[in-house]
Amino acid sequence: MKLLAYIFILQFTICSAFSQNNQTNRKEKLKAMKVAFITEKLDLSSDEAQKFWPVYNEYDKAREELMKDRKSLMKSCKDETTVLTDKEAEELADNFIKHETDEAKLMEEYHTKFKKVLSSQKLIKLYQAERQFKNHLLKQLGQGGGHRGPGPHNGPPTEDEE
């Protein structure tokens, strides 16, 4: 069952790689690659997967919202730093700290939720898999992430990409 799900996700990823290259397709492709990678790394039973994925998807959505906020905050800082008053600069700096605190709170909240649906061993594997996947994406960007088509830098991360 897990193998079939992995093959389906991998097939979806490959098909989306050949579709239009707009941002929505890229996000979907990345999300599918991430799901496939995490699924493989955690080796979830069907019962575990049914409990885990709804919680993880909820977490991922909340994290995406925080990332949108961060992007907006960074943009306002970039666009306005030369014209900020001291009070505005202080407020912006305080917002940076608040954002970091919000991210930590989200992680803590979902850590507790993940512990209810995953063993401690699989929870560690989840955190490692997320880090490996992120490092893989950063490595791709550093090597000219614009590369398209089949090749060593388009699939899920490998063990050595930690």
C-alpha positions in Angstrom: 0.0 0.0 0.0 2.8 2.4 0.9 4.7 1.5 -2.2 1.6 2.1 -4.3 1.1 5.5 -2.7 4.7 6.4 -3.2 4.6 5.4 -6.9 1.4 7.4 -7.4 3.0 10.5 -5.8 6.2 10.0 -7.8 4.2 9.7 -11.0 2.2 12.8 -10.1 5.5 14.7 -9.5 6.9 13.6 -12.8 3.8 14.5 -14.7 3.7 17.9 -13.1 7.3 18.5 -14.0 6.4 18.4 -17.6 3.4 20.6 -17.3 3.4 24.4 -17.4 6.1 26.0 -15.3 3.9 28.5 -13.4 4.3 29.0 -9.7 1.2 27.0 -8.7 2.5 24.0 -10.6 5.9 24.3 -9.0 4.4 24.6 -5.5 2.3 21.5 -6.2 5.3 19.6 -7.5 7.4 20.5 -4.4 4.6 19.6 -2.1 4.2 16.2 -3.8 7.9 15.6 -3.7 7.9 16.5 0.0 5.0 14.2 0.8 6.7 11.3 -1.1 10.0 11.9 0.7 8.4 12.1 4.1 6.2 9.0 3.4 9.3 7.0 2.4 11.4 8.2 5.4 8.7 7.6 8.0 7.6 4.2 6.7 4.1 4.8 8.0 1.6 2.0 8.3 -1.8 2.8 6.7 -3.3 3.4 10.2 -0.4 5.8 11.1 -0.7 7.6 7.7 -4.4 8.1 8.2 -3.7 9.8 11.5 -0.5 11.6 10.6 -1.3 13.3 7.3 -4.3 15.4 8.4 -2.3 16.8 11.3 0.8 17.4 9.1 -1.3 19.1 6.4 -2.8 21.4 9.0 0.6 22.2 10.3 2.0 22.8 6.8 -0.9 25.2 6.0 -0.3 27.1 9.3 3.4 27.3 8.5 2.7 28.6 5.0 0.6 31.4 6.5 3.5 32.3 8.7 5.9 32.3 5.8 3.6 34.6 3.8 3.6 37.0 6.8 7.4 36.7 7.0 7.7 37.5 3.3 5.5 40.5 3.7 7.5 41.7 6.6 10.8 41.3 4.7 9.4 43.2 1.8 8.3 46.1 4.0 11.7 46.2 5.6 13.5 46.1 2.2 11.3 48.7 0.7 11.2 51.1 3.6 14.5 50.9 5.6 15.9 54.1 4.3 12.8 56.1 5.2 11.8 54.6 8.6 11.7 56.7 11.7 13.3 55.2 14.8 9.9 54.3 16.2 8.9 52.6 12.9 12.3 50.7 12.8 11.7 49.6 16.4 8.2 48.4 15.6 9.6 46.5 12.6 12.3 44.9 14.6 9.7 43.9 17.3 7.6 42.3 14.5 10.6 40.2 13.5 10.9 38.9 17.0 7.2 38.3 17.3 7.2 36.3 14.0 10.1 34.1 15.2 8.2 33.5 18.5 5.0 32.7 16.5 7.0 30.1 14.5 8.4 28.5 17.7 4.9 28.4 19.2 3.5 26.7 16.1 6.3 24.1 16.2 5.7 23.4 19.9 2.0 23.1 19.4 2.3 20.6 16.5 5.1 18.7 18.2 2.6 17.9 20.9 0.0 16.9 18.2 2.6 14.8 16.3 3.5 12.9 19.5 -0.1 11.7 19.7 0.0 10.1 16.2 3.7 9.1 15.8 6.2 7.2 17.9 9.1 9.2 19.2 11.4 7.4 16.8 9.2 8.4 13.8 8.9 12.0 15.1 12.7 12.3 15.0 12.7 10.8 11.5 10.1 13.4 10.5 12.2 16.3 11.7 15.3 14.8 10.0 13.3 14.3 6.7 12.1 17.9 6.7 15.6 19.1 7.2 17.0 16.9 4.5 14.3 18.0 2.1 15.0 21.7 2.9 18.7 21.2 2.4 18.1 19.5 -0.9 16.0 22.4 -2.1 18.7 24.9 -1.0 21.4 22.8 -2.7 19.3 22.9 -5.9 19.0 26.7 -5.7 22.7 27.0 -5.2 23.4 24.9 -8.2 21.2 26.9 -10.6 17.8 25.6 -9.4 16.4 26.7 -12.8 17.5 23.3 -14.2 14.5 21.5 -15.7 13.9 18.0 -16.9 15.3 14.7 -15.7 18.5 14.8 -13.8 20.2 14.3 -10.5 18.8 17.4 -8.9 15.1 17.1 -9.7 14.1 14.1 -7.5 13.7 13.8 -3.8 16.8 14.3 -1.6 19.1 11.5 -1.0 20.6 10.3 2.3 23.8 12.4 1.8 21.8 15.6 1.5 21.6 16.4 5.2 
